[in-house]
């Protein structure tokens, strides 16, 4: 385009410098016309040479422009697509993005409400997850047993301390803490009387624990065991049983010991003979006679 414009400019200059046709004398001689033609030719040749020079100068510029255009095209992030195509696709993507944004903006209040609801129920969900985990791997049952065992040992400790004047207490895994030695003793190291005291304390603790959780234990049955106790230990054991009677429970004791029989308000005597065994309730007279056999007063069980 620049080369064409330059050629037109030179041609205009030639035509301007050449004598107008209207001034030519058509009757002039041939020499004059030849001179005019030669002058016009020279001007035309000058215009051609000037046009070629201008064109030669423009070629590098065109090449540089073409190179820059190539660089710009290659640097454009269109993945090799024409700019027009890439532009149209970008416009389409923008329209989709705008629609997605508008949809997201309308959903923000819904999301905020859901987050609030989740925050409210999250503690309950966490608790349920812990419960599911405990139920699934058996830890829940173990935890319940451990808690009940701890409560049982605590109640049994109170009872056995009363029966042993504070000497014994229950430790972990049903071991016995002996305050005289300051160490935990295995149940296998206990004497017969100490074992009976520990067993009785545990049995009475079970009764108390059942009552505290809504259960009802209305009667207790004990078979022997008192013979292994000395006089003081027997007194404390019977005192512990008297608390159960005070609580309204029926306590039945099977024993061959006169000391035990003397402390009960109702005595069912079992007598063995050649024909077998007979059973009868002891009379008031017999109970009084039993009470007179001991220096200590009746515990009125």
C-alpha positions in Angstrom: 0.0 0.0 0.0 2.9 2.4 0.8 4.7 1.5 -2.4 1.6 2.2 -4.5 1.1 5.6 -2.8 4.7 6.5 -3.4 4.4 5.6 -7.1 1.4 7.7 -7.5 3.2 10.6 -5.8 6.1 10.4 -8.2 3.8 10.0 -11.2 2.0 13.2 -10.1 5.3 15.0 -9.8 6.2 13.9 -13.4 2.9 15.0 -14.7 3.3 18.3 -12.9 6.7 19.0 -14.3 5.9 17.9 -17.8 4.4 20.6 -20.1 0.6 20.4 -20.3 -0.7 19.0 -23.5 -2.7 22.1 -24.2 0.5 24.2 -24.5 2.0 21.9 -27.1 2.1 23.3 -30.5 0.9 20.5 -32.7 2.4 22.3 -35.7 5.9 22.5 -34.1 8.6 20.7 -35.9 9.6 17.2 -35.1 12.7 18.2 -33.2 10.6 20.2 -30.7 8.3 17.3 -30.1 11.2 14.8 -29.8 12.7 17.1 -27.2 9.5 17.1 -25.2 9.1 13.4 -25.5 12.7 12.9 -24.3 12.2 15.2 -21.3 9.0 13.4 -20.4 10.8 10.0 -20.7 13.6 11.2 -18.4 11.1 12.3 -15.8 9.2 8.9 -16.1 12.5 7.0 -15.7 13.3 9.1 -12.6 9.9 8.3 -11.2 10.4 4.5 -11.8 13.8 4.6 -10.2 12.5 6.5 -7.2 9.6 4.0 -6.9 12.0 1.0 -7.0 14.2 2.6 -4.3 11.2 3.3 -2.1 10.0 -0.3 -2.6 13.4 -1.7 -1.7 13.4 0.3 1.5 9.9 -0.8 2.4 10.6 -4.6 2.0 12.7 -4.9 5.3 10.0 -2.9 7.1 7.3 -5.3 5.8 9.4 -8.3 6.8 10.0 -6.8 10.3 6.3 -6.2 10.7 5.5 -9.7 9.5 7.9 -11.1 12.1 6.4 -9.1 14.9 3.0 -10.3 13.8 4.2 -13.9 14.0 5.7 -13.3 17.5 2.5 -11.7 18.7 0.5 -14.6 17.3 2.7 -17.2 18.9 2.7 -15.4 22.2 -1.0 -15.2 22.3 -2.5 -17.8 24.7 -4.9 -19.3 22.2 -3.4 -22.9 22.1 -2.6 -22.3 18.4 -6.1 -21.3 17.6 -6.9 -18.2 15.6 -7.4 -15.1 17.7 -10.9 -14.7 16.5 -11.8 -18.3 17.4 -10.1 -18.0 20.8 -11.9 -14.8 21.5 -15.3 -16.4 20.7 -14.5 -19.3 23.0 -13.3 -17.0 25.8 -16.6 -15.1 25.5 -18.5 -18.3 25.9 -16.5 -19.4 28.9 -17.0 -16.0 30.5 -20.8 -16.4 30.0 -20.7 -19.8 31.7 -18.5 -18.4 34.5 -20.9 -15.5 35.1 -23.9 -17.9 35.3 -22.0 -20.1 37.7 -21.1 -17.1 39.8 -24.7 -16.0 39.9 -25.9 -19.5 40.9 -23.2 -19.6 43.7 -24.3 -16.2 45.0 -27.9 -17.4 45.3 -26.7 -20.6 47.1 -24.6 -18.7 49.7 -27.5 -18.2 52.2 -28.4 -21.8 51.8 -24.8 -22.9 52.5 -24.6 -20.6 55.5 -27.8 -22.1 56.9 -26.5 -25.6 56.4 -23.2 -24.7 58.1 -25.2 -23.3 61.1 -27.2 -26.5 61.3 -24.1 -28.6 61.1 -22.4 -26.6 63.9 -25.5 -27.1 66.1 -25.6 -30.9 65.6 -21.9 -31.5 65.4 -21.4 -32.2 69.2 -24.3 -34.7 69.1 -22.7 -36.3 66.0 -19.3 -36.5 67.7 -20.9 -38.2 70.7 -22.7 -40.7 68.4 -19.5 -41.4 66.6 -17.8 -42.1 69.9 -20.7 -44.3 71.0 -20.6 -46.2 67.7 -16.8 -46.8 68.1 -17.2 -48.0 71.7 -20.1 -50.3 70.8 -18.3 -51.6 67.7 -15.0 -52.6 69.4 -16.3 -53.6 72.8 -14.9 -50.6 74.6 -18.3 -49.5 75.7 -19.0 -52.8 77.6 -15.6 -52.7 79.1 -16.1 -49.0 80.2 -19.4 -49.9 81.8 -18.0 -52.9 83.6 -15.0 -50.9 84.8 -17.3 -48.1 86.1 -19.6 -50.5 87.9 -16.6 -52.4 89.3 -15.1 -49.2 90.6 -18.4 -48.3 92.3 -18.7 -51.8 93.7 -15.2 -51.8 95.1 -15.9 -48.3 96.7 -19.0 -49.6 98.4 -17.4 -52.8 99.5 -14.4 -50.8 100.9 -16.8 -48.9 103.2 -18.3 -52.1 104.4 -15.1 -54.0 105.0 -13.5 -51.1 106.8 -16.4 -51.2 109.2 -16.0 -54.9 109.8 -12.2 -54.7 110.2 -11.9 -51.4 112.1 -10.4 -49.7 109.1 -7.7 -52.4 108.4 -8.8 -53.7 105.0 -9.9 -51.9 101.8 -10.4 -53.1 98.3 -7.8 -52.1 95.6 -7.7 -52.6 91.9 -8.7 -56.0 90.5 -10.2 -57.0 93.9 -6.9 -57.0 95.7 -7.0 -56.2 99.4 -5.1 -53.3 100.8 -3.8 -54.1 104.3 -3.2 -50.9 106.3 -1.1 -52.9 108.8 1.5 -53.6 106.1 0.8 -50.8 103.7 0.7 -53.2 100.7 -1.8 -54.7 98.4 -2.5 -58.4 99.0 -3.7 -61.0 96.6 -6.9 -62.7 97.8 -5.0 -66.0 97.8 -2.9 -64.7 100.8 -6.0 -64.1 102.9 -7.0 -66.3 105.8 -10.3 -68.1 105.9 -11.9 -65.4 108.1 -10.4 -62.6 106.0 -11.7 -64.2 102.9 -15.2 -64.5 104.4 -15.2 -60.8 105.4 -14.1 -59.8 101.9 -16.8 -62.0 100.3 -19.5 -60.7 102.7 -18.5 -57.1 102.0 -18.7 -57.6 98.2 -22.1 -59.4 98.5 -23.5 -56.5 100.6 -22.0 -54.0 98.2 -23.7 -55.7 95.3 -27.0 -55.4 97.1 -26.4 -51.6 97.7 -25.4 -51.1 94.1 -28.5 -52.9 92.8 -30.7 -50.8 95.0 -29.0 -47.5 93.9 -29.8 -48.3 90.3 -33.5 -49.1 90.8 -33.1 -52.8 91.5 -34.8 -54.6 94.4 -33.0 -57.1 96.6 -35.4 -58.1 99.4 -33.6 -61.1 100.8 -30.1 -62.4 101.6 -29.0 -66.0 102.2 -25.7 -66.9 103.8 -24.5 -70.5 104.3 -21.9 -71.0 106.9 -18.6 -69.1 106.8 -18.9 -67.6 110.3 -16.9 -70.3 111.9 -13.7 -68.8 110.5 -14.2 -65.6 112.4 -13.0 -64.7 115.9 -15.5 -63.2 118.3 -14.8 -59.5 117.3 -14.9 -60.2 113.6 -18.1 -62.2 114.0 -19.7 -59.2 115.9 -18.7 -56.8 113.2 -20.0 -59.1 110.4 -23.3 -59.5 112.2 -23.5 -55.7 112.6 -23.1 -55.3 108.9 -25.9 -57.8 108.3 -28.1 -55.9 110.8 -28.0 -52.9 108.5 -29.7 -55.0 105.9 -32.4 -55.9 108.3 -32.9 -52.2 109.1 -33.2 -51.6 105.4 -36.2 -53.9 105.4 -34.5 -57.0 103.9 -34.9 -60.6 105.0 -31.6 -62.1 106.1 -31.3 -65.9 106.3 -28.2 -67.4 107.9 -27.4 -71.1 107.9 -24.9 -71.8 110.7 -23.9 -74.5 113.3 -22.6 -71.8 115.6 -24.4 -71.1 118.8 -23.1 -67.6 118.8 -24.8 -66.9 115.5 -28.1 -68.6 116.5 -28.2 -66.5 119.7 -28.4 -63.3 117.7 -31.4 -64.0 115.5 -35.0 -63.2 116.4 -36.4 -66.2 114.5 -34.6 -69.6 114.7 -35.5 -72.5 112.6 -33.9 -75.6 114.2 -32.9 -78.6 112.1 -32.4 -81.8 114.1 -31.0 -85.0 112.6 -32.1 -88.4 113.9 -32.1 -92.0 112.8 -35.3 -91.4 110.8 -34.0 -88.4 109.1 -34.1 -84.7 109.8 -36.8 -82.6 111.5 -37.4 -78.9 111.2 -39.2 -76.6 113.8 -39.2 -73.0 114.9 -37.4 -72.4 118.2 -39.7 -71.2 121.0 -39.3 -67.9 122.8 -38.0 -69.9 125.8 -35.3 -71.5 123.7 -34.3 -68.1 122.3 -34.0 -66.7 125.8 -32.0 -69.6 127.0 -29.6 -69.1 124.0 -29.3 -65.4 125.0 -28.4 -66.3 128.6 -25.6 -68.6 127.3 -23.6 -65.5 126.1 -22.4 -62.6 128.2 -23.0 -60.2 125.4 -26.5 -58.9 124.7 -28.6 -59.8 121.8 -28.0 -58.0 118.5 -31.7 -58.4 117.7 -31.4 -59.5 114.1 
